[in-house]
């Protein structure tokens, strides 16, 4: 499964199905457009760390995440440094 597909799967668990069509999520989609608050973002990070077996994300890294592409880039970066 590619990174975007797995991210969509994780996001579908966090996003209210009534508020957004999961299939409409693109790399440019901003997390706040999905209705995610800071607690949801923290849960997203925990979920991707577990799903992709990544080291813990720093607060600075979390603060830099705005779009779905930012999450993907973080996953790729952490995979390289692991």
C-alpha positions in Angstrom: 0.0 0.0 0.0 1.4 3.4 -0.9 1.8 6.2 1.6 -1.2 8.3 0.4 -3.5 5.3 0.4 -2.5 4.5 4.0 -2.9 8.1 5.0 -6.4 8.2 3.5 -7.3 5.1 5.5 -6.0 6.7 8.7 -7.7 10.0 8.0 -11.0 8.3 7.2 -10.9 7.0 10.8 -10.4 10.5 12.2 -12.7 12.5 9.9 -16.5 12.6 10.2 -17.9 10.8 7.2 -20.6 13.4 6.9 -18.2 16.4 6.7 -16.0 15.3 3.8 -15.7 12.8 1.0 -12.5 10.8 1.8 -11.9 10.3 -2.0 -11.6 14.0 -2.4 -8.5 14.2 -0.2 -5.5 15.3 -2.2 -1.9 16.0 -1.2 -2.8 19.7 -1.1 -5.7 19.2 1.3 -5.1 21.1 4.5 -5.7 19.1 7.7 -7.9 21.9 9.1 -10.1 21.6 6.0 -10.9 18.1 7.2 -12.1 19.4 10.5 -9.2 18.1 12.4 -8.3 19.9 15.6 -5.1 19.8 17.5 -6.1 16.6 19.4 -7.0 15.0 16.1 -3.7 16.0 14.6 -1.9 14.5 17.6 -3.9 11.2 17.1 -3.0 11.4 13.4 0.7 11.6 14.2 0.5 8.7 16.7 -1.4 6.6 14.1 1.2 7.2 11.4 4.1 6.5 13.8 2.4 3.1 14.6 1.3 2.3 11.0 4.7 3.1 9.5 6.9 2.1 12.5 8.4 5.5 12.8 10.3 7.2 15.6 8.5 9.7 17.8 7.6 13.0 16.1 9.0 16.2 17.7 6.8 19.2 18.5 8.6 21.1 15.8 7.8 18.5 13.2 4.2 18.4 14.3 4.0 22.2 14.0 5.2 22.1 10.4 2.4 19.8 9.3 -0.4 21.7 7.4 -1.3 19.5 4.4 -1.6 15.8 3.6 1.6 16.2 1.6 3.4 17.5 4.7 2.4 14.3 6.5 3.7 12.2 3.6 7.0 14.1 3.5 7.4 13.6 7.3 6.8 9.9 6.9 9.4 9.7 4.1 11.9 11.8 6.1 11.5 9.6 9.2 11.8 6.4 7.1 15.2 7.6 5.9 16.5 8.5 9.4 15.3 5.3 11.1 
